[in-house]
Amino acid sequence: MIRELQIHRQELLDYHERLQRFLKGEAGPETLDLPLEPTDDGGTGR
């Protein structure tokens, strides 16, 4: 479980970095890698 949380933490840190670059105008929206359609997983991402 600790390893899974570490993975999620790193994913959030990576996303935060991409979001900061987008907000500064250094990257386009494709960098955010957002889902284009709602998912059926109830927001769990699985």
ChimeraX attribute file (.defattr): number of C-alpha atoms within 10 A of each C-alpha:
attribute: neighborCount
match mode: 1-to-1
recipient: residues
	/A:1	6
	/A:2	7
	/A:3	8
	/A:4	9
	/A:5	10
	/A:6	11
	/A:7	12
	/A:8	12
	/A:9	12
	/A:10	12
	/A:11	12
	/A:12	12
	/A:13	12
	/A:14	12
	/A:15	15
	/A:16	13
	/A:17	12
	/A:18	20
	/A:19	19
	/A:20	13
	/A:21	16
	/A:22	16
	/A:23	11
	/A:24	9
	/A:25	10
	/A:26	11
	/A:27	14
	/A:28	12
	/A:29	13
	/A:30	9
	/A:31	13
	/A:32	17
	/A:33	10
	/A:34	8
	/A:35	7
	/A:36	6
	/A:37	6
	/A:38	8
	/A:39	11
	/A:40	9
	/A:41	8
	/A:42	8
	/A:43	8
	/A:44	7
	/A:45	7
	/A:46	7
